[in-house]
Structures are given as C-alpha cells and as structure tokens.
Amino acid sequence: MRLTTQAFGIEFQNPVLLAAGTCGFGLELIDVLDIEALGGFVTKSITLEPRSGNPAPRVTEFDSGMMNSVGLANPGMVGARNEKLPWIAANVRRARVLVSVAGHTVDEYFQLIEGLDPSDGFAGFEINLSCPNDARRDGIPFALDPDAVTEIMSGCRARTERPISAKLAPNDPSLGMTVRRAEEAGADAITLVNTLPGLLLDADSGEPRLGQGAGGVSGPALRPAGIRAVREARASTALPLLGVGGVFAPEDAVAYGRAGASLVQMGTATFAAPRAATDLISGLERWGRRHGVEAWDDLRERTGEEAG
Ligand SMILES: Cc1cc2nc3c(=O)[nH]c(=O)nc-3n(C[C@H](O)[C@H](O)[C@H](O)COP(=O)(O)O)c2cc1C
C-alpha cells in the first residue's frame, strides 16, 4: 500500500505520527526508534512556564488501557525554544514535526505561538485545547467551551502562517459544532481525540491510583470514542482529521482511515512496545497487499463514496 499522503499542505512519507506527550521532543527516542521512518511526531505540549507536573504516580495501567495524570510536565516555552527545537531543526529531516502548545489562559496560547513561531524545524502547530489534567482549569478543557475555541483558534491563526490543528476532547456532546467553530476560526486540521477523564480507585484503601486523583484514559479503551469522534467530525467538515486513541494494530489505523482520518497518531502502544509505530508502518504495507488496497488515501475516498 502506498503510504505517502498530503494533509494541510504538508507531504507525509506515511500517515503514522507519534502523539503529543508520548515521545517527548523526539531526541528522547533516538536510541529505541528510527524517528526518520515515521510520518512525523507531535511534541510534548509546551506551556509558557516550565512545569514539573503532577504528584506521582502519574501513570497506571488497567486491563484495557492506561491512565495518566502527567500534568503537562515540560521545560516551558524558553526551555523548549533553546534546548529542544534546535535539536529537531538539526536532526529531523523526513519526519514532519508538529509543535503542541497548551495555555492556562487564552492569552498564554497567543504568547506561545508568538514565541515559538520564529523557530525552525517544524511544520505546524497542534493547539491542545483538551488536556483533562490541567489542575488550574479544574479538568474543564477549553475544547468544551465553544467561545474559547473560537477565540483561541482565531488568535493563533492571526499569529502564524504555519498550519494549525485544534486538538479536541472525546467527551464533547456537541463535537460537530465545536469542529465547525474551530474551522471557522481558521484551523487547518482537527486532531481527535485527547484522553477521556477517568478515575481508578484502589479497592482496599479507596484511594485514587494516580497521585493527582483523576486522570485521562488512553489505549484500547479509548479507541471506540476516537473512531466515533473522527466519523462525527467528518460529517461536519472537509478539513483533514488526525485520528488518535488506541491505535495499536494496522486494523486500528485502517478503521480511523475509513472513518475519515488523513493521519493517525499513536501514544500508549509505544509504552508497551517502543517500536510499535515503525511496526505499524510495515504492518500497514502488508495489510494493503493482503486486501488489495493500493494507497492509504484510497481508504478515505472509499468512505466518501459509501457515505454518498
Ligand atoms: C503519558 C501521556 C502524556 C500525554 N501528554 C499529552 C500532551 O502533553 N498533550 C496532548 O495534547 N496530549 C497528551 N496526551 C494524549 C495523547 O496525545 C493521546 O491523545 C492519547 O493518549 C490517546 O492516544 P493513545 O490511546 O494512542 O495513547 C498524553 C497521553 C499520555 C498517555
């Protein structure tokens, strides 16, 4: 199966990206994975100030996935600009990099775009509007406030000519409307989905299994929510969609493609198997050969015809 694809004006050598927060800034992975073989990766979300993150434990497993409450631990805008982005500019050639940004306030998003846009080496921004672990916002992401979505996306649009993708939440009862608001405000793409808010309690003590209390669910348990969100978004917009949530096997990526995703992102799968993303790329080629599908892009076109 031919895997090269174009989305929001960028050529990707294949549709497989690593998801925000699961691959640091790329250099953390060079000993375990050939990042240049990937379609690309999304950086850890960068906040204005450095953050050390939430109390441990920050990650816990359960039978169908994982929960995390990392709390956006990152070196902050200046640290990322001085220490992380120069490495990407010097070392990443073929993989396409999206820089993820997350603000506590609307204005922080604008400062982040203004501060990071002059740097080299990345293709676009992913605007994280949907982090469920931001204690300062009490777990209520901007993605669930349509006016905030409009304000943040239009302000980011005015501050960069690079493509911008809005990363939205899986627990949005009006997802189609949120997608349209993001598009009207100037988004070039939509990333779906971030983690789903959840809570695991220890049966003996009744204490939360994560230091912060609640957290975000990822992995196989999130897959149906992600695929549904992509399909729902596809009905509301013609923008490219980036599907994320429980992508482990080639069939999972294909399902996202059939739902309407141009690209997929992988997160939790890489914690169990660091090379899961490169395995997925070769698995997709094999899947295409077995099923007589010539190109990744054909999956989406077929969905369009089916949808009538
Ligand atoms: C440990 C961890 C940290 C994450 N950090 C971020 C982040 O900084 N920004 C963001 O937009 N999403 C973050 N996410 C969410 C992922 O990018 C992705 O949306 C989610 O995990 C679903 O994909 P998956 O099931 O393949 O892991 C994080 C997820 C995990 C598991």
The ligand as an SDF file (V2000), in Angstrom:
LIG
                    3D

 31 33  0  0  0  0  0  0  0  0999 V2000
    1.5920    9.8760   29.3430 C   0  0  0  0  0  0  0  0  0  0  0  0
    0.7610   10.6980   28.3980 C   0  0  0  0  0  0  0  0  0  0  0  0
    1.0380   12.0490   28.2290 C   0  0  0  0  0  0  0  0  0  0  0  0
    0.2890   12.8300   27.3420 C   0  0  0  0  0  0  0  0  0  0  0  0
    0.5790   14.1540   27.1800 N   0  0  0  0  0  0  0  0  0  0  0  0
   -0.1130   14.8920   26.2600 C   0  0  0  0  0  0  0  0  0  0  0  0
    0.2540   16.2440   25.9800 C   0  0  0  0  0  0  0  0  0  0  0  0
    1.2170   16.7990   26.5150 O   0  0  0  0  0  0  0  0  0  0  0  0
   -0.5040   16.9280   25.0820 N   0  0  0  0  0  0  0  0  0  0  0  0
   -1.5750   16.3630   24.4140 C   0  0  0  0  0  0  0  0  0  0  0  0
   -2.2010   17.0280   23.5940 O   0  0  0  0  0  0  0  0  0  0  0  0
   -1.9060   15.0670   24.6400 N   0  0  0  0  0  0  0  0  0  0  0  0
   -1.2010   14.3350   25.5420 C   0  0  0  0  0  0  0  0  0  0  0  0
   -1.5340   13.0150   25.7390 N   0  0  0  0  0  0  0  0  0  0  0  0
   -2.6490   12.4140   24.9700 C   0  0  0  0  0  0  0  0  0  0  0  0
   -2.1470   11.6920   23.7200 C   0  0  0  0  0  0  0  0  0  0  0  0
   -1.5150   12.5870   22.8170 O   0  0  0  0  0  0  0  0  0  0  0  0
   -3.3090   10.9690   23.0000 C   0  0  0  0  0  0  0  0  0  0  0  0
   -4.2750   11.9380   22.6180 O   0  0  0  0  0  0  0  0  0  0  0  0
   -3.9880    9.9360   23.8870 C   0  0  0  0  0  0  0  0  0  0  0  0
   -3.0440    9.2560   24.7020 O   0  0  0  0  0  0  0  0  0  0  0  0
   -4.7670    8.8940   23.0720 C   0  0  0  0  0  0  0  0  0  0  0  0
   -3.9300    8.1380   22.2530 O   0  0  0  0  0  0  0  0  0  0  0  0
   -3.4000    6.6570   22.6420 P   0  0  0  0  0  0  0  0  0  0  0  0
   -4.5840    5.8590   23.0480 O   0  0  0  0  0  0  0  0  0  0  0  0
   -2.7120    6.1500   21.4090 O   0  0  0  0  0  0  0  0  0  0  0  0
   -2.4280    6.8450   23.7740 O   0  0  0  0  0  0  0  0  0  0  0  0
   -0.7810   12.2270   26.6210 C   0  0  0  0  0  0  0  0  0  0  0  0
   -1.0510   10.8610   26.7900 C   0  0  0  0  0  0  0  0  0  0  0  0
   -0.2990   10.0880   27.6580 C   0  0  0  0  0  0  0  0  0  0  0  0
   -0.6270    8.6280   27.7920 C   0  0  0  0  0  0  0  0  0  0  0  0
  1  2  1  0
  2  3  1  0
  2 30  2  0
  3  4  2  0
  4  5  1  0
  4 28  1  0
  5  6  2  0
  6  7  1  0
  6 13  1  0
  7  8  2  0
  7  9  1  0
  9 10  1  0
 10 11  2  0
 10 12  1  0
 12 13  2  0
 13 14  1  0
 14 15  1  0
 14 28  1  0
 15 16  1  0
 16 17  1  0
 16 18  1  0
 18 19  1  0
 18 20  1  0
 20 21  1  0
 20 22  1  0
 22 23  1  0
 23 24  1  0
 24 25  2  0
 24 26  1  0
 24 27  1  0
 28 29  2  0
 29 30  1  0
 30 31  1  0
M  END
$$$$
